[in-house]
């Protein structure tokens, strides 16, 4: 395979200040299935086949020095998910809103920060009736 066009994302690293706190947030608040921990600074989750690795940025020369990633979770009821997460203490910095009108569906988005300040998005693709 000369490029990544036929690949899929297998794991995403999420940099945390406190892996224990972040692990509890991802497991208990977001409801993502916890797989295992590897020492005090690594915690792994499964999100529909994509593994999330929570880790710390270890030292100034870490490959995670400048994090610019954002996770987007696809859902089928964006308002309902936002309501449920808000009830668990998640603070959204925007309301669900239409971001794209595609030929057959509309794409909706809302966003919040996780317990470590990393931005997270929730997206819904609503199919339009013909």
C-alpha positions as CSV (number, residue, x, y, z in Angstrom):
1,X,0.0,0.0,0.0
2,X,1.8,3.1,-1.2
3,X,-0.4,5.5,0.8
4,X,-3.1,5.5,3.5
5,X,-6.1,5.7,1.2
6,X,-7.2,2.2,2.1
7,X,-6.4,2.3,5.7
8,X,-8.5,3.1,8.7
9,X,-7.6,4.6,12.1
10,X,-6.8,1.9,14.6
11,X,-5.8,4.1,17.6
12,X,-5.9,7.7,18.6
13,X,-3.7,9.1,21.4
14,X,-5.3,11.6,23.7
15,X,-2.8,13.6,25.8
16,X,-3.9,14.0,29.4
17,X,-2.7,15.9,32.5
18,X,-4.2,13.2,34.8
19,X,-4.7,9.8,33.1
20,X,-6.8,8.5,36.1
21,X,-9.2,11.5,36.0
22,X,-9.4,11.3,32.2
23,X,-10.0,7.5,32.3
24,X,-12.9,8.0,34.7
25,X,-14.3,10.7,32.4
26,X,-14.1,8.5,29.3
27,X,-15.5,5.5,31.1
28,X,-18.1,6.9,33.5
29,X,-19.3,10.1,31.7
30,X,-18.9,9.3,28.0
31,X,-19.6,5.6,28.5
32,X,-16.8,4.3,26.3
33,X,-15.8,0.7,26.9
34,X,-12.6,0.5,29.0
35,X,-10.1,-2.1,27.7
36,X,-7.1,-2.0,30.1
37,X,-4.5,0.1,31.8
38,X,-0.8,-0.1,31.4
39,X,0.9,1.4,34.4
40,X,-0.2,4.8,35.8
41,X,0.1,6.7,32.5
42,X,-1.7,4.7,29.9
43,X,-5.4,3.7,29.7
44,X,-7.0,2.1,26.6
45,X,-10.6,2.2,25.4
46,X,-12.6,0.8,22.5
47,X,-14.9,3.1,20.6
48,X,-16.6,1.0,18.0
49,X,-13.3,-0.6,16.9
50,X,-11.1,2.4,17.2
51,X,-8.8,2.2,20.2
52,X,-8.3,5.4,22.3
53,X,-5.1,5.6,24.2
54,X,-5.0,8.1,27.1
55,X,-1.5,9.1,28.0
56,X,0.6,11.9,29.5
57,X,3.0,14.1,27.6
58,X,6.3,12.9,29.2
59,X,8.9,15.6,29.0
60,X,9.6,18.5,26.7
61,X,10.8,16.3,23.9
62,X,7.6,14.2,23.8
63,X,6.0,13.6,20.5
64,X,2.8,14.9,22.1
65,X,4.3,18.4,22.8
66,X,1.9,20.2,20.5
67,X,-1.4,18.4,20.5
68,X,-3.9,19.6,17.8
69,X,-6.2,16.7,17.6
70,X,-10.0,16.5,18.1
71,X,-12.1,13.4,18.4
72,X,-15.5,13.4,16.7
73,X,-18.1,10.8,17.8
74,X,-21.0,10.0,15.4
75,X,-24.3,9.7,17.2
76,X,-27.9,9.3,16.1
77,X,-29.5,11.8,18.5
78,X,-27.2,14.8,19.0
79,X,-29.6,16.7,21.2
80,X,-30.3,13.7,23.4
81,X,-26.6,12.9,23.8
82,X,-25.8,16.5,24.7
83,X,-28.6,16.5,27.2
84,X,-27.3,13.3,28.8
85,X,-23.7,14.4,29.0
86,X,-24.7,17.9,30.3
87,X,-26.6,16.1,33.1
88,X,-23.3,14.3,33.9
89,X,-21.5,17.7,34.2
90,X,-20.1,18.1,30.7
91,X,-19.9,21.7,29.6
92,X,-20.5,22.3,25.9
93,X,-19.2,25.4,24.4
94,X,-21.8,25.4,21.6
95,X,-25.2,24.1,20.9
96,X,-25.9,21.5,18.2
97,X,-25.9,23.3,14.8
98,X,-26.1,22.5,11.1
99,X,-22.6,22.6,9.6
100,X,-23.2,21.1,6.1
101,X,-26.0,20.4,3.8
102,X,-25.0,17.4,1.6
103,X,-27.0,16.1,-1.3
104,X,-28.7,13.4,0.8
105,X,-28.1,14.4,4.4
106,X,-27.5,17.3,6.9
107,X,-24.4,17.2,9.2
108,X,-24.9,18.6,12.7
109,X,-22.1,19.3,15.3
110,X,-21.6,20.3,18.9
111,X,-18.5,20.4,20.9
112,X,-17.1,20.3,24.5
113,X,-13.8,19.7,26.3
114,X,-12.9,16.5,28.1
115,X,-11.6,16.5,31.7
116,X,-8.1,17.4,30.4
117,X,-9.1,20.3,28.2
118,X,-9.0,18.4,24.9
119,X,-11.7,19.4,22.4
120,X,-14.3,16.7,21.6
121,X,-17.0,16.8,19.0
122,X,-20.4,15.1,18.6
123,X,-21.7,14.8,15.0
124,X,-25.0,13.5,13.6
125,X,-25.7,12.9,9.9
126,X,-29.4,13.2,9.4
127,X,-30.7,11.7,6.1
128,X,-33.2,13.8,4.3
129,X,-36.4,12.3,2.8
130,X,-36.4,12.2,-1.0
